[in-house]
Amino acid sequence: MQTEVINSPYVRLFEQLNDHELDLAFALEFPGNIYSNITHEVLESKESFALINKDHPAAQVKDKTTVLKMLNGLDLLLVKWSIVPNATSYILNQCHANGIVPANIHYAPNYLTLYHWLIMNKGFVIMDKGTIFNEEHVAYLPLLQEHYINFCIYWSKDVTNTAVVRFLEYLHSTQRT
């Protein structure tokens, strides 16, 4: 048996699962999963935050309500649709639930560009705290409404790989204890 670990954008990852090129995938919850033969389980839930440049005035304010109001009228920064499909409505719902009304939405071609825009004070991002972003440059502002991002394991409903079946059985047995 051979195990290979790869890293792919969301769209490619789910295409590979759908086409049976991959047996298992670990990813954040895929908004609006369009593949009926792919199933998943939540492994961990992570709290969602608003991220801004550490030098932004909101980063210095301690009151959560005031901080989030200060994000009104700023631009919401997201990665492009082909990296995380259907994420816009999910993130906008998080913004609206927390009283944040973005002025515009800007789509970065990749996460590195998104990070650069963030540290250049071009707007704010909604994301979990375990991001690739350096906390030296970014402030994490807790949202008022508890919104969690789910980290999941995905596999084909018609899985035939015995190693995957055994791994899923092991996962289920450890979750019950």
N, C-alpha and C positions, 0 to 999 in steps of 0.2 A: 504494500500500500504506500502511496506517495502523497505527501501533504505539501501543498504550495500555498503560500500566503501572498496575496496580491492586494493592491490598493487601486480602487477605481472610483470615478465620480458616480453619484447615485444612479443616474440613468443607465450607464454602462453596467454597473453592478447588477441591477435588476434585469437588464436584458440578458446578461450571462446566466443568472439564476433561471430565468424563464426559458432560455434555450438549453438548459442542462449542461452548460459549460462550467458552472460552479455548483458545489453541493451545499455549501453553507455560506452565509454572509452575516457580518456584524455591522450594524449601521444604526444611525438615529432613525426614529420611526419615519417611514416614508409616507408623506402626506398623500392621501387619496390613492392607495395602491391599486393600479389598474390591471394587475396580473392576477387572475382568479386562481391560478394554480400555485401561487406562492403564499405561504403562511408564515406567521411569526409569533414570537413570544417576547414580552418585555423582560429584559434582564435587570434593568436599573432605570429609575426615574431621576432626572437631574433638574434642579430648579433653574428657571429661566431668568435672565437679567437683561437690563438695558445697558449697553456698553457705550461709553463716550470717551473722548480724549481726556486724559488725566488733568489737563490744564483748563478744561471747560469749567465755567463757574458752577455748574450743577455738581461737579465732582467734590466741591468743598462743602455742600449743604448736607446737613444730617437728617432733616425731616424728609421722609420718603415721599409724602404727598407733594411737597414743594418741589422736590427734585424732579419728579415725573412731570409736573406742570411745566417745568423749565424746558422739557423736551418738545412741547407743543410748538409747531411751526418750524422745527428742524427737519432736515431731510432724513428719511429712512434709507439705510444702505443695506442692500441684499446682494447675494451672488446671483448670477444669471439663471434663468429658468432651466437651461440644459444641465446645470449642475445639481440643483435641487428643485425639481418640478413641484408645482402646487404649494410651494412654501409661502408665497406672497399672502394668500388669504389667511393662512394659519398665523403668520406673524402679525398681520394687520388686526386680526381678532385679538391677539395678545395686547397690542397697542391700545385698541379701543376699550378693552376690558379694564385697562389701567388708566384710562382718561387721556391717552396720548394721541394727538391728531397730527400726523406728519404733514409737512408742507408738500413734499414730493417723494417719489421713490426712485432711487438710482440703482441700477444693476451693474455690479462689478463683473468683469470676465472671469475672475478667480478669487480665491480667498486672500491671496497676497495683496492684490489690488484693493480688496475690501479693507484689509488691515491698514494699508497706506492711507486710504481715504479717511479712515477712522482717526488715525494719529495726526492727520492734517486738518482735523476738525471740520470735516465736510458733512457731518451728520452723526447719527447714532445707529447702533446695531442691536438686535434682539437675539440673544444666544445663551447657551449654558456656560457655566464658569470653567469647565474643562476645555476651553478652546485653545487654539494654537496661538492666541494673541498674548503678547508680553504684558504682564501687569505693571511693568515699569512705565508704560505709555498709556494704559487703558484703565478706566475706572469702571467697576461693576456695580450697577445700581439695582438693588432688589426691587422687583415688581410688587405692587400692593396685592394684586390678585395672584393666588398661587397657581402658576402655570408651570407645568413640568414638561420637559422634553424626555422622551423615552428612548433609551438605548436598547436595541432589540437584536435578536438572532432570527434570521430568515432561512427558509428552506422550501424545497418543492413539496407540495402535498403528496406527490407520488414518489417520494424518496425511495431509492433502491440500494443506495450505498450502505452497506452494513455498518461501517464506521460511523456514519452520520446517525443511523438509527440507534446505535449503542450510545453515542454521545448525547442524543436527545433523551434517551431513557435515563442516563446518568444525571442529566440536568434536572429532569422531573423528580428523580429520587432525592436530590440534594435540596430542592426547593420545598419539599414537604417536611423536611426535618428542621 
